[in-house]
Amino acid sequence: MADEEFDAVVIGAGIAGLYSIYRLREIGLSVKAYEKGDGVGGTWYWNRYPGARCDVQSWDYSYTFSEELDQEWDWTERYPTQPEIERYLNFVADRFDLRWYIEFGTRVDRARFDEEQNKWLLRTSTGGKIATRYLVSAVGALSESFTPKISGVGTFAGEQYHTNAWPAEGIDLANKRVGVIGTGSTGIQAIPQIAKQAEHLYVFQRTSQHVIPAQNHLLDDAQRDELRAAFRQRLDEKLSNAVGMSGFPIDPPALLGLDAETSRELLEDAWRIGGPVALNRAFSDTGTNLEANKMLADFVAEKNREAINDPEVAEKLLAVDHPIGSRRVIVGIDYFETYNRDNVTLLDAATSPIEEITPAGIRAGGNEIDLDVIVYATGFDGVSGPLLAMEIQGIAGLSLRDKWAARPTAFLGLVASGFPNLFMITGPGSPSVFSNVIIAIEQHVDWIKDCVAYMAEHGLNHIDSDLDAENDWTQHVDQVAKNLIVGSTKSWWTGQNIPGKPAGLAFYLGGLQNYRAKCDEVAKGGYKGFVLRSC
Ligand code: N01
């Protein structure tokens, strides 16, 4: 027997959760959200590590559903910091009166679909028994952190933190010897900041990375006014391209077809602009042609080399073993310059792998590094990880873990066959964080809201995806990625950062605008590929 019952339960109160509450309330549903943190923000609540900021421009990393919201909020920087984004999301929660509907400090542990009642029955970490017709997972693609199993981890006498669980009060790193494991987007943001605080910083780098400078800057009033005035134009741009960002290069030339002078000029221009899109999208062929890709990678390495004083250190940092863009391109601020500091040591965890954690520090390649603090910037069990962290049981008692044993799949990334009335935001096979995630989230949530409203209008209350449609979609996801360089290297994008996790591309790489068109077409066709009925 449930203690409480709702039309819709939303799991999570980050960007997706907040917007889901807003939209589902708008169509008259009773809604409750459960959030394990004590505040809103999701990713931006948990990732409080030094240097945490978004590598999407602030004016793009903003909701678009309300022009008034856009006009009322002042971003202060091109790339907003974690505290600023957390403030923004709190502003949104208050502005739209969303807190009422959120129970904080409460995790959803179990969800079981009851076929007789056509409802999801949930158990929460606080002992709540909840029934709901629709369950919306807004758990985020990157909320289940990954810490490698290194022997001796429990013996360490100092402090250990994962970047995803950085204490809100911060950590005093002054006069401390700090080891950072991991040089992905997170490590590369944290390392320059930790270096400024620690007595000595040791960076354990297993894979060197292509890093593009952010060219971050503060915004002044005139820039903010300009951005406000261009709200509609920026929105049109975001809705029309593959990554949901404004300033996306239209019809870029092929790098291989250009003479040396022109290509250099364009590369230098893109470098000056900085950020994740300018260089990566400046040419039509660098994402598909390995020769063009190498030219771009060589340019990036040449520019980055200028920032590093010691040629041996430069070699270690810049000998990248994968094509640029094959895993997430990293946006850095003062990253390479940090290795010119006397208090920073780069350690090669590829040739001298981490062997064990000892009471005094980390033993790697036969050497023991004495440490006071170990920071795990070791990433996440992406996309499926947060869903599988809950016990989810669908039709006939099938567990989501079993369904996804070979590979996480869902039709359009939205509904996994056998798990009716469970909508996933940024689920496997959606564009998710492969695009500007806030725009992807708005699209998902709007589609879900329209779908639920359609069902209500037609006297329907049960939606599942057709298994054939789901399988066809997964094949399509792979087909689209086949000739692309993006996703061709092992990383969390393919699940290969997690030992034992089945490999498979987690995203639709065909572009957010094409994904939106496909979802709209499915809806207009009476939700073809989904099975809708009344129970
Ligand atoms: O995680 P990662 P992340 N020994 O998986 C290393 C988003 N994000 O948290 O590459 C030694 O990229 C591992 O090494 P290797 C963004 O989508 C966004 O940095 O596997 N090293 C790697 O260096 C991003 O893609 C922002 O050889 C070990 C690192 O840990 C996603 O989050 C900011 C190891 C993990 O890198 C994940 O980024 C930050 C071991 N045993 C993050 N195990 C924005 O700006 C793992 N590693 C929006």
Residues whose N, C-alpha, C, O or C-beta is under 5 A from the ligand:
A	BS01	N01	R53 C54 D55 L142 P148 I181 G182 T183 G184 S185 T186 G187 F204 R206 T207 R328 A349 I354 A377 T378 G379 F380 W492 N497
